[in-house]
Amino acid sequence: MTILDDAREGMNPDIRPQDDLFGHVNGRWLDETEIPSDRSSWGPFVQLADGAESDVKAIIEDLAAGDAAAMTDDARKIGDLFASFMDTDAINAKGLRPVRPLIDAVDALRDVRDLAAFLGEFERIGGHGLFGSYVDSDDRNSERYLFHLVQGGLGLPDESYYREEKFAEVREKYVGYLTRLLTLAEHPDAAGAAATVLAIDTKLAAGHWERADTRDVQKTYNLLTADELKALCPSFDWDAYVTNLGGNELTVAESCVRQPSYFGHLSTVLDEVPIADWKAWLLTHVLRSAAPYLTDDFVEANFDFYGRTLNGTPELRARWKRGVALVEGALGEAVGQEYVARHFPPTSKALMDDLVANLLAAYRVSIEALDWMTDETKQRAYAKLETFRPKIGYPEKFRDYSGLQVSANDLLGNVAAASSFETDRQLGKLGNPVDRDEWFMLPQTVNAYYNPGTNEICFPAGILQKPFFSPDALPAENYGGIGAVIGHEIGHGFDDQGAQYDPHGNLEDWWTADDKAAFEVKTKKLVEQYDGFEPRNLPGEKVNGSLTVGENIGDLGGLTIAHKAYLISQGGEASVEDRRRLFSNWAYVWRTKRRTEQEQQYLTIDPHSPPEFRANIVRNLDEFHDAFETAPGDGLWLEPDDRVRIW
């Protein structure tokens, strides 16, 4: 059975592909499908993730049930961690006791210096504070790691939730949620403290950059010494924070501050807000962080807001599913090693190698034919293509978890231990060579990525299944599925941000001025096109073309090059029927239905366009118009001069 045979029942023949390819391929499915009650969206991506989740559950249970004498250390940890999450009797018997030390620590804070020290300790064990931090390669020196700091501190998804009228009801429910958490924690003035938290959040949000601006890799590269960081945000005790985080003198000797004006603003807020109010704010952060691992009333309160209110999901996921997610977060590669052994045949890896090679060859052919790029810039683009490193299926070397200690009867202690273990792993990178073999996704993940700092494309085993890929599929279907995903990820190396990185992963301008200007004209045209799109289920709302431009360039280039690579694989020719198959499978992989609440949230914060517009990006491809014989007046018709073609 081919991939599109699976899709056929959900197609709507009454919608012409020339008018709406997404609707034609998915229309009946969209009309008839009910989203499962424990999901905020449904479609192939989520269905594959569900399948991987069930596969991982079987692995966990098999490992835990193995012979104790022969059990590996990792298998024992996986079983104990899962058992600690599933033992609800023990969790309910302990009540608030596991989180009481953190609650007492918040209550004992005397000033903002204490606050900084507490946040270091809290973030070390997985909590979230006034900002985010992570370790990654240096954008201007890809041979070294650097500590990065990003704006944060908010309980709602984005700064716009604190200022836009359309989110007023969400703000009201957020305060209700915080009140409920604080009441469960026996706070003497839960409603008053919740209002205080919203007020502090709102102050912090006022200093946040808008989401589209945070994508600018030039504006967000700000290398500061420790003294400069302290001068930027003097009211925060960086030394106390770093010490309690588990860092050393290397941690912020130099750091990349992504939104420096936020940290200046943060210093002012720290001065303005009294410590009593910060205690209320910190207490809610402690309770929000611990809630999924506490008694049922905390779990339900947390889900009611973050699941029902923000994503529209009616029902909490089964406990075993949440337990699987915890194990994957803590011991994901140990599970992944067994997942690959069971579910990823070597033949799939070999076929993927061929697909990737053809996509890279097609990019080279496409770049050669560009009429807007000079030969000088083309030569540098070829150099970048030649250094792309594909990672397929799973890492060459799996992670070592020998330093992680796990107990079968201490859930919150396990969460803290796993987070501390990962914090130490990340901080330990500083001062050491960049590990180019590291993977940033698990093998069982249904996704893919491009990392500009290492110029690598990664396709985990989890996504290498139908409808994206099958060893038994027609080639056109594989090229319209995983082929376009491969092209999309390669395309990120040449999108509005990735195109600023050289072959070695450094932010370095390798374009002539004229070529860069021509590229920016094309990207601006794509931004304007997407700014005009109105999702079919959110009338009056519009896509943010600036926020989504990188992913749109990835889709546009990925599909264009996948079509070219398919022709290369077929010796240069293919039937109209097969070319239509390619475009139809592209639309099938975006078969997605979302709850209205999640659609609204994603339109605000997601750098990807809604699935219907990802599928219907075909309107820009001459190859689509040729294959489907479109004409003026068709829904997807664009005049040739209005079609955006970049790569």
Secondary structure, 3 states (H helix, E strand, C coil): CCHHHHHHHHCCCCCCCCCCHHHHHHHHHHHHCCCCCCCCEECHHHHHHHHHHHHHHHHHHHHHCCCCCCCCHHHHHHHHHHHHHHCHHHHHHHCCHHHHHHHHHHHCCCCHHHHHHHHHHHHHCCCCCCEEEEEEEECCEEEEEEEEEEECCCCCCCHHHHCCHHHHHHHHHHHHHHHHHHHHCCCCCHHHHHHHHHHHHHHHHCCCCCCCHHHCCCCCCCEEEHHHHHHHCCCCCHHHHHHHHCCCCCCCCEEEECCHHHHHHHHHHHHHCCHHHHHHHHHHHHHHHHHHHCCHHHHHHHHHHHHHHHHCCCCCCCHHHHHHHHHHHHHHHHHHHHHHHHHCCHHHHHHHHHHHHHHHHHHHHHHHHCCCCCHHHHHHHHHHHHHCEEEEECCCCCCCCCCCCCCCCCHHHHHHHHHHHHHHHHHCCCCCCCCCCCCCCCCCCCCCEEECCCCEEEEEHHHCCCCCCCCCCCHHHHHHHHHHHHHHHHHHCCCCCHHHECCCCCECCCCCHHHHHHHHHHHHHHHHHHHCCCCCCCCCCCCCHHHHHHHHHHHHHHHHHHHHHHHHHCCCCCCHHHHHHHHHHHHHHCCCEECHHHHHHHHHHCCCCCHHHHHHHHHHCHHHHHHHCCCCCCCCCCCHHHCCCCC
